């Protein structure tokens, strides 16, 4: 847990660099040893970024729903919102901050996103004032009891929505049991407490913990496939150590694939794009996707510049890439692809009209695919690919005027056949061709090459 808490603080300083400045408070010391993170406070200057994030969440929700996946969005409120009575007098929430959560929920609902009001659930819970509070005093995260309250709120929201309930009931039931531990457990110093000079003098923090055990498959007449049909994706609040995934397994009585990414990666590229582009989604998509997101994350859409550059993306480009990966079927584009007699195809290869294979490739080798007529950003390339040994691919997109843009992809490098979907960058007047550089491989093949059309209303 100490390592995870240290990583959480590293994210704070990376995502909000001003948090590391000497004249900027990192920790708000409240009453009764309660600590808060100053950067949870939002002002009117970030409302436009929040609106951008909400728009993208709404568009993602529409894409998933059109492709057979129901999404529920659970927004974790700022800790100070649930426990405002412990804030010092000089740190009371502004009017903007007070209304931020409700404003977010209203805008999400206007975009037809099914959202869970975790602020109401946590703030109104009778467990809020117990000896095991819903947030840890010295940490930004909720406690295991807070995670359990949140899980129960999500179940309630799912059952109250006919669409979400239908998706939930279509997933295989399991039997999970929960047992609370007999005594409070002493926790390691939290990510906020550990940064105070007098941290060692703070009283140890304790919380009531529980254990969740899978007993047996309950069976509900649904045939289970290779993996869970309920998926949880979220921030560090969804990490196993918070006990939130286990709380969800118990209250839903379902097996759950839980994914939690460090906050320096962010929810857009690091979580959503990584998941939908991977085999878990491509080969076995869920029926119900639970997206947990922290309130302040919405201030940082994909183009937020303070993340590591590999997790920063243009907002529209992120949407185009995610859309390409989510599509379950290819809607044929008017653009016709063909393999050019260049690169790998210029030498003797095992090649057909839409496929090429080689016993191995070097860093300089490429497959050139030309487009007729030129493709646009509302087209994407779809193919099947095997690339044994490589760990990364590069796609060079070349415009009609010869200008080129490079896009990097991760690759498993195993001997299996994988889906490859490459969205074309936004803002281009027309793309004449692409070059795929598979890198150094022991075996390479590319087949079933086609150009597909993005949904017509994607950018409307």
KAUR-V539778 format. One record per backbone hydrogen bond with DSSP energy under -0.5 kcal/mol. NH is the residue of the N-H (numbers start at 1). CO is the residue of the C=O. Records with the same first field share a line. If there is no record, write none. Layout:
# KAUR-V539778
NH=CO / CO
This chain:
# KAUR-V539778
5=1
6=2
7=3
8=4
9=5
10=6
11=7
12=8
13=9
14=10
15=11
16=12
17=14
19=16
20=17
21=18
24=21
25=23
28=36
29=27
30=28 / 34
31=86
33=30
34=31
35=137
36=28
38=26 / 36
40=37
41=38
46=43
47=44
50=46
51=47
52=48
53=49
54=50
55=51
56=52
57=53
58=54
59=55
60=56
61=57
62=58
63=59
64=60
65=61
66=62
67=63 / 64
68=65
69=64
70=287
72=289
73=114
74=72 / 291
75=73 / 116
76=74 / 293
77=75
81=78
82=78 / 79
83=79
86=83
87=84
91=88
92=89
98=94
99=95
100=96 / 97
101=97
103=99
104=100
105=101
106=102
107=103
108=104
109=105
110=106
111=107 / 108
112=109
113=108
115=113
116=73
117=115
118=75 / 116
121=117
122=118
123=119
124=120
125=122
128=125
129=126
130=127
136=141
139=136
143=134
147=143
148=144
149=145
150=146
151=147
152=148
153=149
154=150
155=151
156=152
157=153
158=154
159=155
160=156
161=157 / 158
162=160
165=161
166=162
167=163
168=164
169=165
170=166
171=168
174=253
175=216
176=174
177=213
179=211
181=209
185=207
187=205
192=138
193=138
194=190
195=192
196=193
199=196
201=198
202=199
207=185
209=207
211=179
213=177
215=175 / 213
216=175
218=173
219=173
224=222
230=255
231=288
232=257
233=231 / 290
234=259
238=235
239=236
242=239
243=240
244=239
247=243
248=244
249=245
250=246
251=247
252=248
253=249
254=249
255=172
257=230
258=256
259=232
261=234
265=262
266=262
270=265
272=267
273=268
274=269
275=271
276=272
277=273
278=275
281=275
282=278
283=279
284=279 / 280
287=229
288=229
289=70
290=231 / 288
291=72 / 289
292=233 / 290
293=74
295=76
297=294
298=294 / 295
299=296
300=297
304=301
307=304
308=264
311=308
312=309
313=302
318=314
319=315
320=316
321=317
322=318
323=319
324=320
325=321
326=322
327=323
331=329
332=330
333=451
336=372
337=335
338=370
339=353
340=338 / 368
342=340
344=366
345=342
346=343
347=344
350=357
351=349
352=355
355=352
356=446
357=350
358=444
361=441
365=362
367=436
369=367 / 434
370=338 / 368
371=432
372=336
375=431
379=376
380=452
381=422
382=450
383=420
384=447
385=418
386=445
388=443
389=413
393=409
394=437
395=407
396=394 / 435
397=395 / 405
398=396 / 433
399=397 / 403
400=430
402=399
405=397
407=395
409=393
411=391
418=385
420=383
422=381
423=421
424=379
428=425
431=375
432=398 / 430
433=398
434=369
435=396
436=367
437=394 / 435
438=436
441=361 / 439
442=388
443=388
444=358
445=386
446=356
447=384
449=354
450=382
452=380 / 450
453=331
454=378
458=455
460=457
